[in-house]
Amino acid sequence: MSDNKVSLHRVIKASPDKVYRAFTQAPAIASWLPPYGFLCTVHEMNVEGGGSYKMSFHNFTTGNSHSFGGKYVEIKPNEFLKYTDQFDDPKLPGIMTTSIWLQKTSVGTELKVLQEGIPAAIPAEMCYLGWQESLEKLIKLVEPHIPDA
């Protein structure tokens, strides 16, 4: 198992409930999780303890894709998510673990992300940059308050 890991922190101007929904609803996560230049297809998403998910990221430039999936290890709605990730590509072995903490603050939500066990073939700094792009997209999804007409 690789000791590659990344840790990120953001304060987001949205409620923990709204941020949590962005992590647990397939259309939402497909819109923000892939870094710039990638599209996401969610094949399966059962957000419950022991539930599983399967996704693919598609490189818009080359048309190539990579698929991955995992299991939800621990869930506390609006507070905490822990899940595993495993690439289908045998050149990217191992199981990663991602932990997401959400804490209500006076301005919205404090978000902490820790991803551990990133395959050695993926430089941690590349993964960190990808997460930064994803979190920019997450913020653009959850911060606007758009009332129904």
N, C-alpha and C positions, 0 to 999 in steps of 0.2 A: 504494500500500500504506500502510495506517495504521501509525503508530508507537505505537498503543495497546498496552500490554503489562501483564501482571501477573506477580508473582513471589511464591511462597509457600514456607514452610518449616515442617516439623513433625518431631518425634521421636515415633515410634509404637512402642508396646510389642508388636511382632510381628516375625517374621523377614522379611528381604528377600524370601524365596521366597513367603511368604504375601501380602505387599503386592503383589508382582509379579503373582501369580495374580489379585488383585483388579482389576488393570488389563488382564488378558489373557484372562479367561474371561467370555463374554457374560452369563450370569446374574448374575455378581458385579458387573460394571460397571453393568449395568442397575439393580441395587439401590442403588448409592451415587452414581453420577455426576450424576443430575439433582438440581438444588437442591430444597429443600422445596417442595411444591405441584406438582411435576412427576412424571410417570411416564416411563419410557424403554422403547422397543422397539428391540432390536438386530436389524436386518434381515440384516446380513452382518458377519462378523468373521474375517479371515484374518491372524492375527498372525505375520507373517514379513516379512523385508525385501522391500519392493515390494508386499506384500499390502495389501488395502484393507478398509475397514469402512464401514458405513452404519447410522445410528441416527436415531430420531425422539424428541423430547421432547414430551410432551403436557401441556398446562396443565390440571390437574384441575378448576380453577374454571370456566374458559371452554370447555373442550373443544377449543380450538385446538391445533395442533401445528406444530412446525418440524422439518425434517429437515436432516441434514448428513452429511458423510462425508469420507473422506480416505484417505491412504496411509501405511503404516508406512515411515519413512525409514531408521531405524537401530534395531536391537534388540540388546541384550546382556542375556540372561536374568538376572533378579535384580539388575541394576545400572543399566540405562539403557533408556529408550524415547524415540523421537522420531517424531512423526507430524504429518501435516497435517490441518487441519480446513477445510471449506468449506461454507457454508450453501447450500442449494438456492434460497433466497429471493434474487432479484436485487437487492433493496434492501439486502442485507448482502453486498456484494462483497468479493473478496479471499480470499487463502489464509492461514490462521493456521498457526503452527507451535507445537506443544507439546512441551517436553522435560521428561522425568521422570528424576531421579537418585535412586537408592536406595543407601544405604551402611550396612553393618552397623555397629552400635554396641554398647556394653556392655549397653544396655537394650532393643535391638531394631533399629530402622531409622531412619536419618535420611532424610527425604523432602524433595526440592526440586522445585518445579514452576515452569516458566517458560513462559508462553503469550504469543506475540508475534504482531503483525499483526491484532489484534482490530479488526473493522470500526469505522470512525469513528462509526457510528450507535449503537454500544453503548458507553456510558460505562465507562471502565476500572474505576471504583470499583464499578459494578454487577456487572461480571464478577468482580472480586475477592470481593465478598460471596457471589456464587454459588459460587465455588470454596471459600470458607470453609465454607459449608453442606455442600458435597459432601465435603470432607475430614472433617468431623464424622461424616458417615454412613460414610465409609471406615473411620475408626477404630473405630466401633461394630461394623463387620463383622469386621475383622481382629484386634482386640485380645482378644476373648474366646477362651479356650482351652476348647473343649468336646470332651472325649474321647468316643469311641464307647462305647456301653454294653457 
